[in-house]
């Protein structure tokens, strides 16, 4: 549900979280929003993305002047994906990577270059260089359809969360505890860095160091959009609505199971915690008299969280046979194949699973159509001051 009873007037931000193949759910939500609103221009002048959310956010920002066409294009793109569109699945690439890891462990790195990652995501880079046109962000800003695009990545060099943003001239850079905002021209390298899962994909050199997945250090996942001036946030998460019951007879977790849990923590826990914190702040702010409120930078930030209504692990198990044989072998070697589907729900970039998630996001959002329509209704006071908190 939307957070708060009073409407917070001002720009609306879209926050797209990480989650690998679970990012297909975001496309279904956006498809429904396009249908519900009928908006020609994007209803989100501020777009913030992390990991796969960054990969969706950047082209969506470019398509801001033509929201309907942009969403249709993204849906076609996602429904046509295969694992080989994102990372190499050919036997030579998978076997050589595994052999390199084995040799490194055996010889302690002597006489062989240490492996950079488990998978080679060069196909994703080629896809992004075809699909994402950096000049389009500047054009969307100049056309007034976009205020800002922000992409967050984690610096391995400094251990800090860096949000790279491109947008209106009045947006200032910021420095907070271990998180910073830098103005930049958003390139494909920023998207690759933001989506570079640790161990899974190689780190990406940017500016003064190497960067990895943006969710690694992002302790305040809603903050970048607030810094851009958003007063309302529509957040698309990737955590399913099911609780972990656990096995009836606990057994020692495999490496694959631990990796799946690590991804859940990486992409979901900080979002849930920050959203809860923001709700508490909103309640406190509403209790302040206007005189006290005028002496602070705090403002109510209204939020609407949209998350899957079904267990995505069960859907992943249903379409598990779509996984290429080489990836099945790799997952079996780390004890992930034939399990609950947690890890595969992040890596299954195949049409059946992707299509099921797009359809789920679409139906989940249509079920909340009135709530979404009310939340995205145009602001009555476009001159309303943007908040400085976050």
Buried (B, 14 or more C-beta within 10 A) or exposed (E): EBBBEEBBBBBBBBBBBBBBBBBBBBBBBBBBBBBBBEBEBBBBBBBBBBBBBBBBBBBBBBBBBBBBEBBBBBBEBBBEBBBBBBBBBEEEBBEBBBEBBEBBEEEEEEEEEEBEBBBBBBBBBEBBBEBBEBEBBBBBBEEEBBBBBBBBBBBBEBEBBBBBBBBBEEBEEBEBEBBBBBEBEBBBBBBBBBBBBBBBBBBBEBEEBBBBBBBBBBBBBBBBBBBBBBBBBBBBBBBBEEEEEEEEEEEEEBEBBBBBBBBBEBBBEBBBEBBEEBBEBBEEBEEEEEEEBEEEEBBBBBBBBBBBBBBBBEBBBEBBEBBBEBBBBBBEEBBBBEBBBBBBBBBBBBBBBBBBBBBBBBEBBBEBBEBBEEBBEEBEEEEBEBBBBB
